[in-house]
Protein backbone atom coordinates (compact mmCIF):
# COMPACT_ATOMS: atom_id res chain seq x y z
CA UNK A 1 0.00 0.00 0.00
CA UNK A 2 1.08 3.55 -0.71
CA UNK A 3 0.09 6.69 1.13
CA UNK A 4 -0.36 10.33 0.18
CA UNK A 5 -1.35 13.40 2.13
CA UNK A 6 -4.90 14.66 1.88
CA UNK A 7 -4.79 17.96 0.02
CA UNK A 8 -7.82 19.09 2.02
CA UNK A 9 -5.32 19.96 4.76
CA UNK A 10 -2.79 22.76 4.51
CA UNK A 11 0.40 23.31 6.48
CA UNK A 12 0.91 26.59 8.29
CA UNK A 13 3.53 27.77 10.74
CA UNK A 14 1.95 29.94 13.39
CA UNK A 15 4.10 31.45 16.09
CA UNK A 16 6.79 28.82 15.52
CA UNK A 17 4.37 25.87 15.61
CA UNK A 18 3.81 23.72 12.53
CA UNK A 19 0.16 22.79 12.09
CA UNK A 20 -2.21 21.25 9.57
CA UNK A 21 -5.56 22.94 9.05
CA UNK A 22 -8.56 21.50 7.23
CA UNK A 23 -9.92 23.31 4.18
CA UNK A 24 -12.96 22.79 1.99
CA UNK A 25 -15.55 20.19 2.96
CA UNK A 26 -13.22 18.63 5.54
CA UNK A 27 -13.73 21.71 7.73
CA UNK A 28 -17.29 20.60 8.43
CA UNK A 29 -16.16 17.32 10.02
CA UNK A 30 -12.82 18.30 11.53
CA UNK A 31 -12.55 20.75 14.37
CA UNK A 32 -9.18 22.27 15.19
CA UNK A 33 -5.73 21.58 13.81
CA UNK A 34 -3.06 18.89 13.84
CA UNK A 35 0.17 19.91 15.58
CA UNK A 36 3.33 18.61 13.88
CA UNK A 37 6.73 18.01 15.38
CA UNK A 38 9.87 18.05 13.23
CA UNK A 39 9.58 14.41 12.13
CA UNK A 40 5.84 14.63 11.49
CA UNK A 41 6.41 17.70 9.30
CA UNK A 42 9.11 15.81 7.40
CA UNK A 43 6.68 12.92 6.81
CA UNK A 44 3.89 15.31 5.75
CA UNK A 45 6.21 16.93 3.21
CA UNK A 46 7.40 13.53 2.02
CA UNK A 47 3.80 12.49 1.33
CA UNK A 48 3.34 15.09 -1.39
CA UNK A 49 3.65 12.04 -3.65
CA UNK A 50 2.48 8.44 -3.15
CA UNK A 51 4.95 6.43 -1.08
CA UNK A 52 5.19 3.13 0.73
CA UNK A 53 5.89 3.22 4.45
CA UNK A 54 9.20 1.42 3.90
CA UNK A 55 10.46 4.29 1.71
CA UNK A 56 9.41 6.90 4.26
CA UNK A 57 11.15 4.87 6.98
CA UNK A 58 14.38 4.86 4.96
CA UNK A 59 14.16 8.64 4.53
CA UNK A 60 13.43 9.23 8.22
CA UNK A 61 16.18 6.87 9.40
CA UNK A 62 18.65 8.63 7.11
CA UNK A 63 17.69 12.21 7.98
CA UNK A 64 17.04 11.76 11.72
CA UNK A 65 19.72 9.21 12.62
CA UNK A 66 17.30 6.56 13.88
CA UNK A 67 17.37 2.86 13.03
CA UNK A 68 15.07 1.65 10.26
CA UNK A 69 12.86 -0.65 12.39
CA UNK A 70 12.20 2.05 14.97
CA UNK A 71 11.37 4.52 12.21
CA UNK A 72 9.05 2.05 10.48
CA UNK A 73 7.19 1.21 13.71
CA UNK A 74 6.76 4.88 14.64
CA UNK A 75 5.70 5.87 11.12
CA UNK A 76 3.18 3.03 10.95
CA UNK A 77 1.58 4.22 14.19
CA UNK A 78 1.53 7.85 13.02
CA UNK A 79 0.05 7.00 9.62
CA UNK A 80 -2.69 4.92 11.29
CA UNK A 81 -3.62 7.97 13.37
CA UNK A 82 -3.52 10.23 10.33
CA UNK A 83 -5.76 7.87 8.36
CA UNK A 84 -8.33 7.99 11.19
CA UNK A 85 -8.20 11.79 11.02
CA UNK A 86 -8.36 11.71 7.19
CA UNK A 87 -5.07 13.61 7.03
CA UNK A 88 -3.46 10.82 4.99
CA UNK A 89 -5.03 8.60 2.36
CA UNK A 90 -4.07 4.96 1.75
CA UNK A 91 -3.98 3.84 -1.88
CA UNK A 92 -3.95 0.20 -2.95
CA UNK A 93 -2.03 -0.35 -6.15
C-alpha positions in Angstrom: 0.0 0.0 0.0 1.1 3.6 -0.7 0.1 6.7 1.1 -0.4 10.3 0.2 -1.3 13.4 2.1 -4.9 14.7 1.9 -4.8 18.0 0.0 -7.8 19.1 2.0 -5.3 20.0 4.8 -2.8 22.8 4.5 0.4 23.3 6.5 0.9 26.6 8.3 3.5 27.8 10.7 2.0 29.9 13.4 4.1 31.5 16.1 6.8 28.8 15.5 4.4 25.9 15.6 3.8 23.7 12.5 0.2 22.8 12.1 -2.2 21.2 9.6 -5.6 22.9 9.1 -8.6 21.5 7.2 -9.9 23.3 4.2 -13.0 22.8 2.0 -15.5 20.2 3.0 -13.2 18.6 5.5 -13.7 21.7 7.7 -17.3 20.6 8.4 -16.2 17.3 10.0 -12.8 18.3 11.5 -12.5 20.7 14.4 -9.2 22.3 15.2 -5.7 21.6 13.8 -3.1 18.9 13.8 0.2 19.9 15.6 3.3 18.6 13.9 6.7 18.0 15.4 9.9 18.1 13.2 9.6 14.4 12.1 5.8 14.6 11.5 6.4 17.7 9.3 9.1 15.8 7.4 6.7 12.9 6.8 3.9 15.3 5.8 6.2 16.9 3.2 7.4 13.5 2.0 3.8 12.5 1.3 3.3 15.1 -1.4 3.6 12.0 -3.7 2.5 8.4 -3.1 5.0 6.4 -1.1 5.2 3.1 0.7 5.9 3.2 4.5 9.2 1.4 3.9 10.5 4.3 1.7 9.4 6.9 4.3 11.1 4.9 7.0 14.4 4.9 5.0 14.2 8.6 4.5 13.4 9.2 8.2 16.2 6.9 9.4 18.7 8.6 7.1 17.7 12.2 8.0 17.0 11.8 11.7 19.7 9.2 12.6 17.3 6.6 13.9 17.4 2.9 13.0 15.1 1.7 10.3 12.9 -0.6 12.4 12.2 2.1 15.0 11.4 4.5 12.2 9.1 2.1 10.5 7.2 1.2 13.7 6.8 4.9 14.6 5.7 5.9 11.1 3.2 3.0 10.9 1.6 4.2 14.2 1.5 7.8 13.0 0.0 7.0 9.6 -2.7 4.9 11.3 -3.6 8.0 13.4 -3.5 10.2 10.3 -5.8 7.9 8.4 -8.3 8.0 11.2 -8.2 11.8 11.0 -8.4 11.7 7.2 -5.1 13.6 7.0 -3.5 10.8 5.0 -5.0 8.6 2.4 -4.1 5.0 1.7 -4.0 3.8 -1.9 -4.0 0.2 -2.9 -2.0 -0.4 -6.2 
